[in-house]
């Protein structure tokens, strides 16, 4: 059965034959847009480079405006093209799902002073996706040889060492992954293994949005594509 738009008469006929709830569910499915975490049930939700999809729905105005300004200032630089998340943005929602409302509130209370533009929204998932400390600017995914897809995307220095900010976020990523797999968190681990390293990363970054095109150290191979050291 098609789930596309139906004329009023067709919807009434459907309602009579299968009921209001079924029609409502069909309409909801027709409106759904695929994004991070979508995919066949047996695919683990993987749908390519999900945290760097072209969709804009996750961005706050402060993020969009800052990125646009940086791209304008470096319009001829292929290394200043798109935002990459160090902790993939697709990981935040499943992590929040294992937290209590009090722990979600603790995230906002702790991080809002350090990332005020991001935490200007009451949506903690969206705030974390817009947290500037978790951003890096880089080339398009298709112009990279090392794009991690839905994995961790660390900043490296010229010697290939993980930068201090990325090291803190890596600690948080490792805990988030373990907590999601376990389906539970303890308050002590939540504070020491997630909140503390993310707070430290935000302090290393500073309180401005400051999407800095000089953060990454990129190398170019003979094919013209880029990768980290």
Buried (B, 14 or more C-beta within 10 A) or exposed (E): EEEEEBEEEEBEEBBEEEEEEEBEEBBEEEEEEEEBBBBEEEEEBBBEBBBBBEEEEBBBEBBEBBBEEBBEEBEEEBBBBBBBBBBBBBBBBBBBEBBEEEBEEBBBEBBBEBBEBBBEBEEBBBBBBBBBBBBBBBBBBEBBEEBBBBEBBBBBBEEEEBBEBBBBBBBBBBBBBEBBEEEEBEEEBBBEBBBBBBBBBBEBBEEEBEBBBEBBBBBBEEEEBBBBE
